[in-house]
Amino acid sequence: MAIKGSGYTKTAWTFQERPVASSKLNLLDDRIETALELAFWLLNMAWGGGSGILRGATTDDLKVEAKSTPGMTVAVKPGYAFISKMPFKLASSTDTSTLVAPTTHGRIDLVQARLDTWGVSVKTGIEAVTPSPPSVDADCIALARVYLRPGMTCIKNTDDATNGYLADVRTFL
């Protein structure tokens, strides 16, 4: 296992040595990385292991909701999770990129939390008569499915038979 995402960045600092040999820095970085991997693993095991959202850390942890003025973007609330046994934090409410309505058939898109960027992304599904949701990318966890219809103008929290709507698919630890 190696440190993934924004949880840890290898150092390039010096301390009372001018210049510090890169072999010494690499050894120190490797020891820090190994210690952090162990700490992350132990914390993850304390919450039951695996990938999922830490329930109760914030209000509506990583919940995806329609905007107060409905449009073609949705908001993801802040929260904490473990993804691939590594910590993940979304510090503030984040809007997704603008979703585009399908042209002929329905489509299901997936809102997911990404460990590599500590952000959220939308994975676009495929238009079909009976659409199926796309699979979750590596080092990501699914937050919500967005059901889209041709000719829709906004995304809502519930199905109104005309516009797109959200389905919560979060898993909790």
Legacy VTK file of the C-alpha trace (Angstrom):
# vtk DataFile Version 3.0
C-alpha trace
ASCII
DATASET POLYDATA
POINTS 173 float
0.000 0.000 0.000
1.196 3.523 -0.657
-0.120 6.858 0.541
-2.797 8.029 -1.882
-4.618 11.271 -2.349
-4.095 14.554 -0.587
-3.676 13.065 2.880
0.113 13.195 2.808
2.667 14.909 0.604
6.300 13.830 0.733
8.625 16.425 2.210
11.589 18.241 0.723
12.795 20.078 3.843
16.208 20.299 5.508
17.114 20.463 9.172
20.514 21.713 10.308
22.335 20.088 7.408
23.403 21.957 4.325
22.786 20.308 1.929
20.875 17.230 3.096
21.588 14.166 1.027
18.528 12.931 -0.821
19.192 9.415 0.481
18.615 10.696 4.046
15.435 12.536 3.082
14.120 9.498 1.244
14.697 7.278 4.295
12.867 9.747 6.531
10.008 10.126 4.065
9.685 6.349 3.736
9.513 5.968 7.521
6.885 8.710 7.783
4.916 7.147 4.957
5.050 3.699 6.573
3.941 5.120 9.948
1.048 7.008 8.337
-0.056 3.937 6.381
-0.191 1.982 9.639
-2.104 4.761 11.412
-4.582 5.043 8.526
-5.051 1.254 8.487
-5.652 1.131 12.261
-8.156 4.002 12.096
-9.940 2.345 9.206
-10.139 -0.947 11.128
-11.536 0.920 14.160
-14.476 2.001 11.966
-15.026 -1.492 10.617
-12.639 -1.499 7.643
-13.331 -0.963 3.974
-14.560 2.130 2.173
-17.393 4.297 3.370
-18.511 7.509 5.015
-17.988 8.250 8.700
-21.500 8.828 9.956
-22.047 11.763 12.276
-18.772 13.591 11.683
-20.704 16.478 10.098
-24.378 17.134 9.344
-25.529 15.087 6.326
-22.017 13.703 5.686
-21.195 13.829 1.943
-24.888 14.006 1.066
-25.741 15.022 -2.494
-28.661 17.435 -2.765
-30.398 19.463 -5.425
-29.602 23.171 -5.341
-32.086 25.513 -3.615
-32.683 27.057 -7.033
-32.917 23.871 -9.118
-30.578 23.692 -12.090
-28.298 21.225 -13.816
-25.768 20.998 -10.979
-26.043 19.414 -7.537
-24.286 20.176 -4.254
-22.262 17.746 -2.146
-22.143 18.526 1.574
-18.855 18.291 3.520
-17.855 15.129 5.322
-15.264 12.485 6.085
-14.780 9.016 4.661
-12.312 6.231 4.121
-11.632 5.352 0.497
-9.377 2.351 -0.184
-8.484 2.442 3.548
-7.164 6.001 3.220
-8.761 9.071 4.855
-10.814 11.461 2.725
-12.167 14.877 3.683
-14.438 17.220 1.774
-13.960 20.434 3.729
-16.819 22.514 2.358
-19.974 22.147 0.313
-19.029 21.616 -3.336
-21.046 21.927 -6.536
-20.628 19.375 -9.288
-19.910 20.267 -12.862
-22.958 21.033 -15.008
-24.744 17.899 -16.139
-26.062 17.725 -19.690
-29.516 16.264 -20.342
-29.630 13.172 -22.558
-30.956 13.611 -26.099
-33.063 10.525 -26.893
-33.147 8.065 -23.954
-32.703 8.241 -20.203
-29.281 8.083 -18.561
-27.938 7.488 -15.065
-24.854 9.428 -13.922
-22.866 8.756 -10.775
-21.621 11.378 -8.285
-18.494 10.043 -6.601
-15.911 11.193 -4.047
-12.352 10.979 -5.435
-9.402 10.159 -3.205
-6.747 11.398 -5.660
-8.076 14.980 -5.650
-10.051 15.045 -2.400
-12.946 16.288 -4.490
-16.078 15.081 -6.235
-16.719 14.153 -9.836
-19.611 13.006 -11.986
-19.186 9.852 -14.035
-21.474 9.976 -17.076
-23.554 6.927 -17.877
-24.775 5.705 -21.264
-28.134 6.636 -22.762
-30.399 3.599 -23.149
-34.052 2.572 -23.127
-33.351 0.949 -19.745
-30.182 2.702 -18.541
-27.850 1.220 -15.969
-25.576 3.198 -13.654
-21.846 3.370 -14.378
-19.453 1.558 -12.055
-17.429 3.435 -9.463
-13.860 4.376 -10.474
-10.842 3.044 -8.580
-10.089 4.949 -5.354
-13.583 6.506 -5.353
-16.838 5.913 -3.479
-20.351 6.388 -4.822
-22.409 9.175 -3.246
-25.530 9.431 -5.425
-27.059 8.400 -8.716
-28.521 11.122 -10.896
-31.420 9.904 -13.063
-31.636 12.080 -16.173
-34.435 12.386 -18.752
-34.436 13.866 -22.267
-35.721 17.446 -22.257
-35.252 17.941 -18.511
-34.408 21.405 -17.212
-33.278 20.733 -13.639
-32.346 18.119 -11.061
-34.523 17.661 -7.967
-34.246 15.619 -4.784
-37.344 13.551 -5.646
-38.878 12.220 -8.855
-41.468 14.569 -10.384
-41.824 12.483 -13.610
-40.437 15.366 -15.731
-36.985 16.375 -14.505
-33.903 14.584 -13.278
-33.720 13.346 -9.703
-31.250 12.010 -7.135
-30.949 8.644 -5.417
-28.663 8.427 -2.379
-26.236 5.471 -2.604
-23.804 6.356 0.210
-22.364 3.537 2.298
-21.425 4.172 5.911
-18.796 2.637 8.141
LINES 1 174
173 0 1 2 3 4 5 6 7 8 9 10 11 12 13 14 15 16 17 18 19 20 21 22 23 24 25 26 27 28 29 30 31 32 33 34 35 36 37 38 39 40 41 42 43 44 45 46 47 48 49 50 51 52 53 54 55 56 57 58 59 60 61 62 63 64 65 66 67 68 69 70 71 72 73 74 75 76 77 78 79 80 81 82 83 84 85 86 87 88 89 90 91 92 93 94 95 96 97 98 99 100 101 102 103 104 105 106 107 108 109 110 111 112 113 114 115 116 117 118 119 120 121 122 123 124 125 126 127 128 129 130 131 132 133 134 135 136 137 138 139 140 141 142 143 144 145 146 147 148 149 150 151 152 153 154 155 156 157 158 159 160 161 162 163 164 165 166 167 168 169 170 171 172
